[in-house]
Amino acid sequence: MVTSGLQRMLRSMRDQWEMEFANSGPDALALMAARPFDLLVSDMRMPGMNGAQLLKETAARFPQTVRFILSGQADNELIMQCVGTAHQFLAKPCDPEKLKAAVARVFAVSDLLNSSALKNLVSQLNTIPSLPSLYSQVMEEIRSPDSSIDSVGRIIAKDVGMTVKVLQLVNSAFFGLQRQISNPTDAAMLLGLETIKSLVLWLQVFSQFPQNVPGFSINSLSSHSLATGLLARAIVQNMNGDATAKEQAMTGGLLHDLGKLILVANRPTAFTEAITLAREKNLSLSEAERELLGTTHGEMGAYLLGLWGLPFEIVEAVAMHHCPSASTNKNFSPLTAVHVANVLQQEQEPAVGIRRSEIDHAYLISLGVENRLDEWRENARAVEDRSQASSNKAA
């Protein structure tokens, strides 16, 4: 009945998508073994093999296939089993238009970042690390008898890996929200402490960070990402942007280097080789990644965020923070703020022997905002001053 219902609701898309329908997990695996599929939508509760088992098997055998799970409110325990293998969670009963929109969004991201090298690399990833010190803080806060979701949310907001997974879940249709959430503290409050506990304890998601990766410092990345997010938000505020744009700029800034975390956690040798190549040839890190891997850390992070259904403005800001001119949007946007914030923040930081990113002046001129650079540099200095004051207080 479920597959028949899906077939009826998707009939109008037959001219755009080629679709097959299976009545069980083994039947679906047989179809995928016969030929490749871009996307799988599975029910959670099925006889013989449930949705969590099907997604795990699909991830292992057909890693390039994007994986959606349909689940009801009673499926909380099974949902936790899918956190590492599901790209999106959709609520039952499934609204046909929401399903179509979710599928269409995945294909739109694929078109935006149409790179076989990127898709091959991302499809093989299964972990996003978290900063160990923040992981410990969250665990300590959760164990506290007077723990508060607000304090947990503030801790999560400081960390890239935790932020992205919390936003993935809270933006899924499973939670039935009427708007997309870009702020991790809001996300934590909406998810609730019990769900946060499960997520933090799920080691595959919030894993400890790999040590001794040459050329990489998780503490430096975390500080840079947080400062870039704060500065991007300040830039949007300087342009009189609304609350949504400020949230998206902040989140885009916080997550703009997510791809570095993914690379270091999953392909540390490749990351080290890119660092070495950048130093030898006087390249930026993104240029070295492109030469070695055929893609960049910006595109890698954006592709994953797009699969998870985060707002397009955040996906675009992460994907193109080094090359904003590639965007078809010719208006000031969170991408503009994140691009500028990343470069200006790097100007405040010590040199690391790799050519730094540069302002895309032609892009800013095309938007008519290049004359605001001096104001934004003042914003950057203010963010740096607050960061230093925070560090001194902590010391």
Summary of the structure (lengths in Angstrom):
residues: 395
radius of gyration: 21.1
end to end distance: 61.7
largest distance: 63.7
contacts: 1327
relative contact order: 0.09
helix: 64%
strand: 4%
